Amino acid sequence: MRNMNDILRQAQVIQQKLAKLQQEAAERVYEASSGGGIVSVAVSGKQELTRLTIDPKALEGGDVEMMQDLILAAVNEAGRIARETLEREMNALSGGIKLPGMF
């Protein structure tokens, strides 16, 4: 019975660490850019776009489709960085064990 209590205690510690990691990750900001810095964005750990910056020179050409592509690329890259960072940190904490509903 002692082993089972130890396992439960360890599981609780890991659960507390995971909750803290998720909270910290939600407060972080992940940045990315595209078009050589023409478009830059910031995304929170909650996958929310928090900042979008467009170089005014990029608007002079009037190429709306290019601008849309650059914005999408930057937002998707920032989201990818956020997801991969959280997944890497969770894997380190859980010893590589995939935990249901965490990713």
Phi and psi restraints in degrees (range 20) as a CNS / XPLOR table:
assign (resid 1 and name C) (resid 2 and name N)
       (resid 2 and name CA) (resid 2 and name C) 1.0 -62.2 20.0 2
assign (resid 2 and name N) (resid 2 and name CA)
       (resid 2 and name C) (resid 3 and name N) 1.0 -41.4 20.0 2
assign (resid 2 and name C) (resid 3 and name N)
       (resid 3 and name CA) (resid 3 and name C) 1.0 -61.7 20.0 2
assign (resid 3 and name N) (resid 3 and name CA)
       (resid 3 and name C) (resid 4 and name N) 1.0 -39.7 20.0 2
assign (resid 3 and name C) (resid 4 and name N)
       (resid 4 and name CA) (resid 4 and name C) 1.0 -65.3 20.0 2
assign (resid 4 and name N) (resid 4 and name CA)
       (resid 4 and name C) (resid 5 and name N) 1.0 -40.7 20.0 2
assign (resid 4 and name C) (resid 5 and name N)
       (resid 5 and name CA) (resid 5 and name C) 1.0 -63.7 20.0 2
assign (resid 5 and name N) (resid 5 and name CA)
       (resid 5 and name C) (resid 6 and name N) 1.0 -39.8 20.0 2
assign (resid 5 and name C) (resid 6 and name N)
       (resid 6 and name CA) (resid 6 and name C) 1.0 -63.8 20.0 2
assign (resid 6 and name N) (resid 6 and name CA)
       (resid 6 and name C) (resid 7 and name N) 1.0 -42.0 20.0 2
assign (resid 6 and name C) (resid 7 and name N)
       (resid 7 and name CA) (resid 7 and name C) 1.0 -63.6 20.0 2
assign (resid 7 and name N) (resid 7 and name CA)
       (resid 7 and name C) (resid 8 and name N) 1.0 -44.1 20.0 2
assign (resid 7 and name C) (resid 8 and name N)
       (resid 8 and name CA) (resid 8 and name C) 1.0 -63.4 20.0 2
assign (resid 8 and name N) (resid 8 and name CA)
       (resid 8 and name C) (resid 9 and name N) 1.0 -40.2 20.0 2
assign (resid 8 and name C) (resid 9 and name N)
       (resid 9 and name CA) (resid 9 and name C) 1.0 -64.3 20.0 2
assign (resid 9 and name N) (resid 9 and name CA)
       (resid 9 and name C) (resid 10 and name N) 1.0 -43.7 20.0 2
assign (resid 9 and name C) (resid 10 and name N)
       (resid 10 and name CA) (resid 10 and name C) 1.0 -63.9 20.0 2
assign (resid 10 and name N) (resid 10 and name CA)
       (resid 10 and name C) (resid 11 and name N) 1.0 -39.8 20.0 2
assign (resid 10 and name C) (resid 11 and name N)
       (resid 11 and name CA) (resid 11 and name C) 1.0 -63.2 20.0 2
assign (resid 11 and name N) (resid 11 and name CA)
       (resid 11 and name C) (resid 12 and name N) 1.0 -39.3 20.0 2
assign (resid 11 and name C) (resid 12 and name N)
       (resid 12 and name CA) (resid 12 and name C) 1.0 -65.8 20.0 2
assign (resid 12 and name N) (resid 12 and name CA)
       (resid 12 and name C) (resid 13 and name N) 1.0 -39.7 20.0 2
assign (resid 12 and name C) (resid 13 and name N)
       (resid 13 and name CA) (resid 13 and name C) 1.0 -64.3 20.0 2
assign (resid 13 and name N) (resid 13 and name CA)
       (resid 13 and name C) (resid 14 and name N) 1.0 -45.3 20.0 2
assign (resid 13 and name C) (resid 14 and name N)
       (resid 14 and name CA) (resid 14 and name C) 1.0 -63.0 20.0 2
assign (resid 14 and name N) (resid 14 and name CA)
       (resid 14 and name C) (resid 15 and name N) 1.0 -41.6 20.0 2
assign (resid 14 and name C) (resid 15 and name N)
       (resid 15 and name CA) (resid 15 and name C) 1.0 -60.9 20.0 2
assign (resid 15 and name N) (resid 15 and name CA)
       (resid 15 and name C) (resid 16 and name N) 1.0 -42.2 20.0 2
assign (resid 15 and name C) (resid 16 and name N)
       (resid 16 and name CA) (resid 16 and name C) 1.0 -65.0 20.0 2
assign (resid 16 and name N) (resid 16 and name CA)
       (resid 16 and name C) (resid 17 and name N) 1.0 -41.2 20.0 2
assign (resid 16 and name C) (resid 17 and name N)
       (resid 17 and name CA) (resid 17 and name C) 1.0 -65.5 20.0 2
assign (resid 17 and name N) (resid 17 and name CA)
       (resid 17 and name C) (resid 18 and name N) 1.0 -40.3 20.0 2
assign (resid 17 and name C) (resid 18 and name N)
       (resid 18 and name CA) (resid 18 and name C) 1.0 -64.1 20.0 2
assign (resid 18 and name N) (resid 18 and name CA)
       (resid 18 and name C) (resid 19 and name N) 1.0 -41.6 20.0 2
assign (resid 18 and name C) (resid 19 and name N)
       (resid 19 and name CA) (resid 19 and name C) 1.0 -63.2 20.0 2
assign (resid 19 and name N) (resid 19 and name CA)
       (resid 19 and name C) (resid 20 and name N) 1.0 -41.6 20.0 2
assign (resid 19 and name C) (resid 20 and name N)
       (resid 20 and name CA) (resid 20 and name C) 1.0 -65.0 20.0 2
assign (resid 20 and name N) (resid 20 and name CA)
       (resid 20 and name C) (resid 21 and name N) 1.0 -42.1 20.0 2
assign (resid 20 and name C) (resid 21 and name N)
       (resid 21 and name CA) (resid 21 and name C) 1.0 -62.1 20.0 2
assign (resid 21 and name N) (resid 21 and name CA)
       (resid 21 and name C) (resid 22 and name N) 1.0 -43.2 20.0 2
assign (resid 21 and name C) (resid 22 and name N)
       (resid 22 and name CA) (resid 22 and name C) 1.0 -62.9 20.0 2
assign (resid 22 and name N) (resid 22 and name CA)
       (resid 22 and name C) (resid 23 and name N) 1.0 -41.3 20.0 2
assign (resid 22 and name C) (resid 23 and name N)
       (resid 23 and name CA) (resid 23 and name C) 1.0 -64.9 20.0 2
assign (resid 23 and name N) (resid 23 and name CA)
       (resid 23 and name C) (resid 24 and name N) 1.0 -45.1 20.0 2
assign (resid 23 and name C) (resid 24 and name N)
       (resid 24 and name CA) (resid 24 and name C) 1.0 -63.8 20.0 2
assign (resid 24 and name N) (resid 24 and name CA)
       (resid 24 and name C) (resid 25 and name N) 1.0 -40.8 20.0 2
assign (resid 24 and name C) (resid 25 and name N)
       (resid 25 and name CA) (resid 25 and name C) 1.0 -63.9 20.0 2
assign (resid 25 and name N) (resid 25 and name CA)
       (resid 25 and name C) (resid 26 and name N) 1.0 -37.3 20.0 2
assign (resid 25 and name C) (resid 26 and name N)
       (resid 26 and name CA) (resid 26 and name C) 1.0 -64.4 20.0 2
assign (resid 26 and name N) (resid 26 and name CA)
       (resid 26 and name C) (resid 27 and name N) 1.0 -26.8 20.0 2
assign (resid 26 and name C) (resid 27 and name N)
       (resid 27 and name CA) (resid 27 and name C) 1.0 -87.8 20.0 2
assign (resid 27 and name N) (resid 27 and name CA)
       (resid 27 and name C) (resid 28 and name N) 1.0 -11.1 20.0 2
assign (resid 27 and name C) (resid 28 and name N)
       (resid 28 and name CA) (resid 28 and name C) 1.0 -76.9 20.0 2
assign (resid 28 and name N) (resid 28 and name CA)
       (resid 28 and name C) (resid 29 and name N) 1.0 162.6 20.0 2
assign (resid 28 and name C) (resid 29 and name N)
       (resid 29 and name CA) (resid 29 and name C) 1.0 -123.4 20.0 2
assign (resid 29 and name N) (resid 29 and name CA)
       (resid 29 and name C) (resid 30 and name N) 1.0 132.3 20.0 2
assign (resid 29 and name C) (resid 30 and name N)
       (resid 30 and name CA) (resid 30 and name C) 1.0 -115.5 20.0 2
assign (resid 30 and name N) (resid 30 and name CA)
       (resid 30 and name C) (resid 31 and name N) 1.0 131.0 20.0 2
assign (resid 30 and name C) (resid 31 and name N)
       (resid 31 and name CA) (resid 31 and name C) 1.0 -116.6 20.0 2
assign (resid 31 and name N) (resid 31 and name CA)
       (resid 31 and name C) (resid 32 and name N) 1.0 150.4 20.0 2
assign (resid 31 and name C) (resid 32 and name N)
       (resid 32 and name CA) (resid 32 and name C) 1.0 -153.9 20.0 2
assign (resid 32 and name N) (resid 32 and name CA)
       (resid 32 and name C) (resid 33 and name N) 1.0 161.4 20.0 2
assign (resid 32 and name C) (resid 33 and name N)
       (resid 33 and name CA) (resid 33 and name C) 1.0 -141.4 20.0 2
assign (resid 33 and name N) (resid 33 and name CA)
       (resid 33 and name C) (resid 34 and name N) 1.0 167.3 20.0 2
assign (resid 33 and name C) (resid 34 and name N)
       (resid 34 and name CA) (resid 34 and name C) 1.0 -144.8 20.0 2
assign (resid 34 and name N) (resid 34 and name CA)
       (resid 34 and name C) (resid 35 and name N) 1.0 165.7 20.0 2
assign (resid 34 and name C) (resid 35 and name N)
       (resid 35 and name CA) (resid 35 and name C) 1.0 64.1 20.0 2
assign (resid 35 and name N) (resid 35 and name CA)
       (resid 35 and name C) (resid 36 and name N) 1.0 35.2 20.0 2
assign (resid 35 and name C) (resid 36 and name N)
       (resid 36 and name CA) (resid 36 and name C) 1.0 65.9 20.0 2
assign (resid 36 and name N) (resid 36 and name CA)
       (resid 36 and name C) (resid 37 and name N) 1.0 28.7 20.0 2
assign (resid 36 and name C) (resid 37 and name N)
       (resid 37 and name CA) (resid 37 and name C) 1.0 96.9 20.0 2
assign (resid 37 and name N) (resid 37 and name CA)
       (resid 37 and name C) (resid 38 and name N) 1.0 4.1 20.0 2
assign (resid 37 and name C) (resid 38 and name N)
       (resid 38 and name CA) (resid 38 and name C) 1.0 -62.6 20.0 2
assign (resid 38 and name N) (resid 38 and name CA)
       (resid 38 and name C) (resid 39 and name N) 1.0 -39.7 20.0 2
assign (resid 38 and name C) (resid 39 and name N)
       (resid 39 and name CA) (resid 39 and name C) 1.0 -121.2 20.0 2
assign (resid 39 and name N) (resid 39 and name CA)
       (resid 39 and name C) (resid 40 and name N) 1.0 131.1 20.0 2
assign (resid 39 and name C) (resid 40 and name N)
       (resid 40 and name CA) (resid 40 and name C) 1.0 -133.4 20.0 2
assign (resid 40 and name N) (resid 40 and name CA)
       (resid 40 and name C) (resid 41 and name N) 1.0 146.2 20.0 2
assign (resid 40 and name C) (resid 41 and name N)
       (resid 41 and name CA) (resid 41 and name C) 1.0 -137.0 20.0 2
assign (resid 41 and name N) (resid 41 and name CA)
       (resid 41 and name C) (resid 42 and name N) 1.0 161.5 20.0 2
assign (resid 41 and name C) (resid 42 and name N)
       (resid 42 and name CA) (resid 42 and name C) 1.0 -130.1 20.0 2
assign (resid 42 and name N) (resid 42 and name CA)
       (resid 42 and name C) (resid 43 and name N) 1.0 135.9 20.0 2
assign (resid 42 and name C) (resid 43 and name N)
       (resid 43 and name CA) (resid 43 and name C) 1.0 -125.9 20.0 2
assign (resid 43 and name N) (resid 43 and name CA)
       (resid 43 and name C) (resid 44 and name N) 1.0 136.8 20.0 2
assign (resid 43 and name C) (resid 44 and name N)
       (resid 44 and name CA) (resid 44 and name C) 1.0 -77.8 20.0 2
assign (resid 44 and name N) (resid 44 and name CA)
       (resid 44 and name C) (resid 45 and name N) 1.0 167.3 20.0 2
assign (resid 44 and name C) (resid 45 and name N)
       (resid 45 and name CA) (resid 45 and name C) 1.0 -64.4 20.0 2
assign (resid 45 and name N) (resid 45 and name CA)
       (resid 45 and name C) (resid 46 and name N) 1.0 -13.0 20.0 2
assign (resid 45 and name C) (resid 46 and name N)
       (resid 46 and name CA) (resid 46 and name C) 1.0 -89.6 20.0 2
assign (resid 46 and name N) (resid 46 and name CA)
       (resid 46 and name C) (resid 47 and name N) 1.0 9.6 20.0 2
assign (resid 46 and name C) (resid 47 and name N)
       (resid 47 and name CA) (resid 47 and name C) 1.0 66.6 20.0 2
assign (resid 47 and name N) (resid 47 and name CA)
       (resid 47 and name C) (resid 48 and name N) 1.0 32.0 20.0 2
assign (resid 47 and name C) (resid 48 and name N)
       (resid 48 and name CA) (resid 48 and name C) 1.0 -106.1 20.0 2
assign (resid 48 and name N) (resid 48 and name CA)
       (resid 48 and name C) (resid 49 and name N) 1.0 131.9 20.0 2
assign (resid 48 and name C) (resid 49 and name N)
       (resid 49 and name CA) (resid 49 and name C) 1.0 -69.5 20.0 2
assign (resid 49 and name N) (resid 49 and name CA)
       (resid 49 and name C) (resid 50 and name N) 1.0 121.0 20.0 2
assign (resid 49 and name C) (resid 50 and name N)
       (resid 50 and name CA) (resid 50 and name C) 1.0 -110.8 20.0 2
assign (resid 50 and name N) (resid 50 and name CA)
       (resid 50 and name C) (resid 51 and name N) 1.0 -18.2 20.0 2
assign (resid 50 and name C) (resid 51 and name N)
       (resid 51 and name CA) (resid 51 and name C) 1.0 -153.5 20.0 2
assign (resid 51 and name N) (resid 51 and name CA)
       (resid 51 and name C) (resid 52 and name N) 1.0 140.3 20.0 2
assign (resid 51 and name C) (resid 52 and name N)
       (resid 52 and name CA) (resid 52 and name C) 1.0 -136.8 20.0 2
assign (resid 52 and name N) (resid 52 and name CA)
       (resid 52 and name C) (resid 53 and name N) 1.0 122.0 20.0 2
assign (resid 52 and name C) (resid 53 and name N)
       (resid 53 and name CA) (resid 53 and name C) 1.0 -123.2 20.0 2
assign (resid 53 and name N) (resid 53 and name CA)
       (resid 53 and name C) (resid 54 and name N) 1.0 130.4 20.0 2
assign (resid 53 and name C) (resid 54 and name N)
       (resid 54 and name CA) (resid 54 and name C) 1.0 -122.6 20.0 2
assign (resid 54 and name N) (resid 54 and name CA)
       (resid 54 and name C) (resid 55 and name N) 1.0 127.5 20.0 2
assign (resid 54 and name C) (resid 55 and name N)
       (resid 55 and name CA) (resid 55 and name C) 1.0 -64.2 20.0 2
assign (resid 55 and name N) (resid 55 and name CA)
       (resid 55 and name C) (resid 56 and name N) 1.0 123.2 20.0 2
assign (resid 55 and name C) (resid 56 and name N)
       (resid 56 and name CA) (resid 56 and name C) 1.0 -56.0 20.0 2
assign (resid 56 and name N) (resid 56 and name CA)
       (resid 56 and name C) (resid 57 and name N) 1.0 -28.7 20.0 2
assign (resid 56 and name C) (resid 57 and name N)
       (resid 57 and name CA) (resid 57 and name C) 1.0 -62.6 20.0 2
assign (resid 57 and name N) (resid 57 and name CA)
       (resid 57 and name C) (resid 58 and name N) 1.0 -29.7 20.0 2
assign (resid 57 and name C) (resid 58 and name N)
       (resid 58 and name CA) (resid 58 and name C) 1.0 -67.6 20.0 2
assign (resid 58 and name N) (resid 58 and name CA)
       (resid 58 and name C) (resid 59 and name N) 1.0 -23.3 20.0 2
assign (resid 58 and name C) (resid 59 and name N)
       (resid 59 and name CA) (resid 59 and name C) 1.0 -83.5 20.0 2
assign (resid 59 and name N) (resid 59 and name CA)
       (resid 59 and name C) (resid 60 and name N) 1.0 -13.4 20.0 2
assign (resid 59 and name C) (resid 60 and name N)
       (resid 60 and name CA) (resid 60 and name C) 1.0 -65.0 20.0 2
assign (resid 60 and name N) (resid 60 and name CA)
       (resid 60 and name C) (resid 61 and name N) 1.0 -33.9 20.0 2
assign (resid 60 and name C) (resid 61 and name N)
       (resid 61 and name CA) (resid 61 and name C) 1.0 -74.3 20.0 2
assign (resid 61 and name N) (resid 61 and name CA)
       (resid 61 and name C) (resid 62 and name N) 1.0 -23.2 20.0 2
assign (resid 61 and name C) (resid 62 and name N)
       (resid 62 and name CA) (resid 62 and name C) 1.0 75.3 20.0 2
assign (resid 62 and name N) (resid 62 and name CA)
       (resid 62 and name C) (resid 63 and name N) 1.0 14.4 20.0 2
assign (resid 62 and name C) (resid 63 and name N)
       (resid 63 and name CA) (resid 63 and name C) 1.0 -83.5 20.0 2
assign (resid 63 and name N) (resid 63 and name CA)
       (resid 63 and name C) (resid 64 and name N) 1.0 87.6 20.0 2
assign (resid 63 and name C) (resid 64 and name N)
       (resid 64 and name CA) (resid 64 and name C) 1.0 -63.8 20.0 2
assign (resid 64 and name N) (resid 64 and name CA)
       (resid 64 and name C) (resid 65 and name N) 1.0 -41.7 20.0 2
assign (resid 64 and name C) (resid 65 and name N)
       (resid 65 and name CA) (resid 65 and name C) 1.0 -62.7 20.0 2
assign (resid 65 and name N) (resid 65 and name CA)
       (resid 65 and name C) (resid 66 and name N) 1.0 -41.3 20.0 2
assign (resid 65 and name C) (resid 66 and name N)
       (resid 66 and name CA) (resid 66 and name C) 1.0 -62.9 20.0 2
assign (resid 66 and name N) (resid 66 and name CA)
       (resid 66 and name C) (resid 67 and name N) 1.0 -43.0 20.0 2
assign (resid 66 and name C) (resid 67 and name N)
       (resid 67 and name CA) (resid 67 and name C) 1.0 -63.3 20.0 2
assign (resid 67 and name N) (resid 67 and name CA)
       (resid 67 and name C) (resid 68 and name N) 1.0 -41.7 20.0 2
assign (resid 67 and name C) (resid 68 and name N)
       (resid 68 and name CA) (resid 68 and name C) 1.0 -61.8 20.0 2
assign (resid 68 and name N) (resid 68 and name CA)
       (resid 68 and name C) (resid 69 and name N) 1.0 -43.1 20.0 2
assign (resid 68 and name C) (resid 69 and name N)
       (resid 69 and name CA) (resid 69 and name C) 1.0 -62.9 20.0 2
assign (resid 69 and name N) (resid 69 and name CA)
       (resid 69 and name C) (resid 70 and name N) 1.0 -41.2 20.0 2
assign (resid 69 and name C) (resid 70 and name N)
       (resid 70 and name CA) (resid 70 and name C) 1.0 -65.1 20.0 2
assign (resid 70 and name N) (resid 70 and name CA)
       (resid 70 and name C) (resid 71 and name N) 1.0 -40.5 20.0 2
assign (resid 70 and name C) (resid 71 and name N)
       (resid 71 and name CA) (resid 71 and name C) 1.0 -64.5 20.0 2
assign (resid 71 and name N) (resid 71 and name CA)
       (resid 71 and name C) (resid 72 and name N) 1.0 -47.3 20.0 2
assign (resid 71 and name C) (resid 72 and name N)
       (resid 72 and name CA) (resid 72 and name C) 1.0 -60.3 20.0 2
assign (resid 72 and name N) (resid 72 and name CA)
       (resid 72 and name C) (resid 73 and name N) 1.0 -43.1 20.0 2
assign (resid 72 and name C) (resid 73 and name N)
       (resid 73 and name CA) (resid 73 and name C) 1.0 -61.9 20.0 2
assign (resid 73 and name N) (resid 73 and name CA)
       (resid 73 and name C) (resid 74 and name N) 1.0 -44.4 20.0 2
assign (resid 73 and name C) (resid 74 and name N)
       (resid 74 and name CA) (resid 74 and name C) 1.0 -66.5 20.0 2
assign (resid 74 and name N) (resid 74 and name CA)
       (resid 74 and name C) (resid 75 and name N) 1.0 -43.6 20.0 2
assign (resid 74 and name C) (resid 75 and name N)
       (resid 75 and name CA) (resid 75 and name C) 1.0 -64.7 20.0 2
assign (resid 75 and name N) (resid 75 and name CA)
       (resid 75 and name C) (resid 76 and name N) 1.0 -44.2 20.0 2
assign (resid 75 and name C) (resid 76 and name N)
       (resid 76 and name CA) (resid 76 and name C) 1.0 -64.4 20.0 2
assign (resid 76 and name N) (resid 76 and name CA)
       (resid 76 and name C) (resid 77 and name N) 1.0 -38.5 20.0 2
assign (resid 76 and name C) (resid 77 and name N)
       (resid 77 and name CA) (resid 77 and name C) 1.0 -66.4 20.0 2
assign (resid 77 and name N) (resid 77 and name CA)
       (resid 77 and name C) (resid 78 and name N) 1.0 -43.3 20.0 2
assign (resid 77 and name C) (resid 78 and name N)
       (resid 78 and name CA) (resid 78 and name C) 1.0 -62.4 20.0 2
assign (resid 78 and name N) (resid 78 and name CA)
       (resid 78 and name C) (resid 79 and name N) 1.0 -41.2 20.0 2
assign (resid 78 and name C) (resid 79 and name N)
       (resid 79 and name CA) (resid 79 and name C) 1.0 -63.6 20.0 2
assign (resid 79 and name N) (resid 79 and name CA)
       (resid 79 and name C) (resid 80 and name N) 1.0 -40.4 20.0 2
assign (resid 79 and name C) (resid 80 and name N)
       (resid 80 and name CA) (resid 80 and name C) 1.0 -63.5 20.0 2
assign (resid 80 and name N) (resid 80 and name CA)
       (resid 80 and name C) (resid 81 and name N) 1.0 -44.1 20.0 2
assign (resid 80 and name C) (resid 81 and name N)
       (resid 81 and name CA) (resid 81 and name C) 1.0 -60.8 20.0 2
assign (resid 81 and name N) (resid 81 and name CA)
       (resid 81 and name C) (resid 82 and name N) 1.0 -43.7 20.0 2
assign (resid 81 and name C) (resid 82 and name N)
       (resid 82 and name CA) (resid 82 and name C) 1.0 -61.7 20.0 2
assign (resid 82 and name N) (resid 82 and name CA)
       (resid 82 and name C) (resid 83 and name N) 1.0 -47.5 20.0 2
assign (resid 82 and name C) (resid 83 and name N)
       (resid 83 and name CA) (resid 83 and name C) 1.0 -63.4 20.0 2
assign (resid 83 and name N) (resid 83 and name CA)
       (resid 83 and name C) (resid 84 and name N) 1.0 -46.9 20.0 2
assign (resid 83 and name C) (resid 84 and name N)
       (resid 84 and name CA) (resid 84 and name C) 1.0 -65.9 20.0 2
assign (resid 84 and name N) (resid 84 and name CA)
       (resid 84 and name C) (resid 85 and name N) 1.0 -36.7 20.0 2
assign (resid 84 and name C) (resid 85 and name N)
       (resid 85 and name CA) (resid 85 and name C) 1.0 -64.0 20.0 2
assign (resid 85 and name N) (resid 85 and name CA)
       (resid 85 and name C) (resid 86 and name N) 1.0 -47.2 20.0 2
assign (resid 85 and name C) (resid 86 and name N)
       (resid 86 and name CA) (resid 86 and name C) 1.0 -64.1 20.0 2
assign (resid 86 and name N) (resid 86 and name CA)
       (resid 86 and name C) (resid 87 and name N) 1.0 -42.6 20.0 2
assign (resid 86 and name C) (resid 87 and name N)
       (resid 87 and name CA) (resid 87 and name C) 1.0 -63.1 20.0 2
assign (resid 87 and name N) (resid 87 and name CA)
       (resid 87 and name C) (resid 88 and name N) 1.0 -42.8 20.0 2
assign (resid 87 and name C) (resid 88 and name N)
       (resid 88 and name CA) (resid 88 and name C) 1.0 -61.9 20.0 2
assign (resid 88 and name N) (resid 88 and name CA)
       (resid 88 and name C) (resid 89 and name N) 1.0 -43.6 20.0 2
assign (resid 88 and name C) (resid 89 and name N)
       (resid 89 and name CA) (resid 89 and name C) 1.0 -68.1 20.0 2
assign (resid 89 and name N) (resid 89 and name CA)
       (resid 89 and name C) (resid 90 and name N) 1.0 -38.5 20.0 2
assign (resid 89 and name C) (resid 90 and name N)
       (resid 90 and name CA) (resid 90 and name C) 1.0 -66.0 20.0 2
assign (resid 90 and name N) (resid 90 and name CA)
       (resid 90 and name C) (resid 91 and name N) 1.0 -42.0 20.0 2
assign (resid 90 and name C) (resid 91 and name N)
       (resid 91 and name CA) (resid 91 and name C) 1.0 -62.8 20.0 2
assign (resid 91 and name N) (resid 91 and name CA)
       (resid 91 and name C) (resid 92 and name N) 1.0 -39.4 20.0 2
assign (resid 91 and name C) (resid 92 and name N)
       (resid 92 and name CA) (resid 92 and name C) 1.0 -64.2 20.0 2
assign (resid 92 and name N) (resid 92 and name CA)
       (resid 92 and name C) (resid 93 and name N) 1.0 -39.4 20.0 2
assign (resid 92 and name C) (resid 93 and name N)
       (resid 93 and name CA) (resid 93 and name C) 1.0 -72.3 20.0 2
assign (resid 93 and name N) (resid 93 and name CA)
       (resid 93 and name C) (resid 94 and name N) 1.0 -37.8 20.0 2
assign (resid 93 and name C) (resid 94 and name N)
       (resid 94 and name CA) (resid 94 and name C) 1.0 -93.1 20.0 2
assign (resid 94 and name N) (resid 94 and name CA)
       (resid 94 and name C) (resid 95 and name N) 1.0 2.4 20.0 2
assign (resid 94 and name C) (resid 95 and name N)
       (resid 95 and name CA) (resid 95 and name C) 1.0 72.4 20.0 2
assign (resid 95 and name N) (resid 95 and name CA)
       (resid 95 and name C) (resid 96 and name N) 1.0 25.0 20.0 2
assign (resid 95 and name C) (resid 96 and name N)
       (resid 96 and name CA) (resid 96 and name C) 1.0 85.9 20.0 2
assign (resid 96 and name N) (resid 96 and name CA)
       (resid 96 and name C) (resid 97 and name N) 1.0 -0.8 20.0 2
assign (resid 96 and name C) (resid 97 and name N)
       (resid 97 and name CA) (resid 97 and name C) 1.0 -75.5 20.0 2
assign (resid 97 and name N) (resid 97 and name CA)
       (resid 97 and name C) (resid 98 and name N) 1.0 126.1 20.0 2
assign (resid 97 and name C) (resid 98 and name N)
       (resid 98 and name CA) (resid 98 and name C) 1.0 -76.6 20.0 2
assign (resid 98 and name N) (resid 98 and name CA)
       (resid 98 and name C) (resid 99 and name N) 1.0 120.0 20.0 2
assign (resid 98 and name C) (resid 99 and name N)
       (resid 99 and name CA) (resid 99 and name C) 1.0 -100.2 20.0 2
assign (resid 99 and name N) (resid 99 and name CA)
       (resid 99 and name C) (resid 100 and name N) 1.0 125.6 20.0 2
assign (resid 99 and name C) (resid 100 and name N)
       (resid 100 and name CA) (resid 100 and name C) 1.0 -57.8 20.0 2
assign (resid 100 and name N) (resid 100 and name CA)
       (resid 100 and name C) (resid 101 and name N) 1.0 135.5 20.0 2
assign (resid 100 and name C) (resid 101 and name N)
       (resid 101 and name CA) (resid 101 and name C) 1.0 78.8 20.0 2
assign (resid 101 and name N) (resid 101 and name CA)
       (resid 101 and name C) (resid 102 and name N) 1.0 6.0 20.0 2
assign (resid 101 and name C) (resid 102 and name N)
       (resid 102 and name CA) (resid 102 and name C) 1.0 -95.8 20.0 2
assign (resid 102 and name N) (resid 102 and name CA)
       (resid 102 and name C) (resid 103 and name N) 1.0 -19.9 20.0 2
